[in-house]
Amino acid sequence: MVKEPIVAINFKAYPTAFGRKGLEIAKAAEKVYKEFGGNVEVIIAPPATELRIIKQNVEILVFAQHADPMTLGSRTGWLPIELIKDTGVDGVLINHSEHRLRLDEINVLVRRARELGLTSLVCADVPETGAAAAVLKPNIIAVEPPELIGTGVAVSKAKPEVVTNSVSLIRSVNKEVIILTGAGITSSDDVEAAIKLGTSGVLVASAVMKAKDPEKVIRDMAQAALKAWESRK
């Protein structure tokens, strides 16, 4: 069961995502999670090659970055969701803007994730996509305008209406799904703003993976998330 608020970290394929450095960032995320007594959910999404080793070494939620809507068999180069399950991880990102899928493919993956006991986090570029995904009943939806990803310009500041419209549309079809926001999230202020706009947290990447001190960035974001979340109660 995923708790709120949430700081989810997408390792992507940054040089820091692999090997010793990737494990160090995973351990830093775990350390922060424990410091906050589990009151802020810290989720990490390492590359597929690192999933098994990282999951074996941390006690926080680990998600895959992608899965393909394929079954096991003659599937050269594809990543069936059954293989992700076999690594022991807890969930999977689906339809990130850097690895998009059709709606029918998203539907297959959300359904298979549910059957396999994996948490599904579906990414959406605009409010309408978020609402369409919400009908499929994933566990989490992250709204990320692709034009802001990696820019350092947070959607919660540059396009707050995208966040508020997404929350409104998604809630009109699904009252239960957890909503995150991403794209350009770089600071604790961005995290606080995102939660105050009605989300349950953020999906971040470069702000952590390119940081000189990833642990400090994660800690600052977790603190902001908890502060904003408690202010909503």
ABEGO torsion letter per residue (X at the ends): XBBOBBBBBBAEABAAABEAAAAAAAAAAAAAAAAAGGABBBBBBBBAAAAAAAAAABABBBBBABBBBBBBEBBBGBBBAAAAAAAGBABBBBGBAABBBBAAAAAAAAAAAAAAGBBBBBBBABAAAAAAAAAAGBABBBBBBAAABGAGBBAAAABAAAAAAAAAAAAAABAABBBBBBEGBABAAAAAAAAAAGBAEBBBBAAAAABABAAAAAAAAAAAAAAAAAAAX
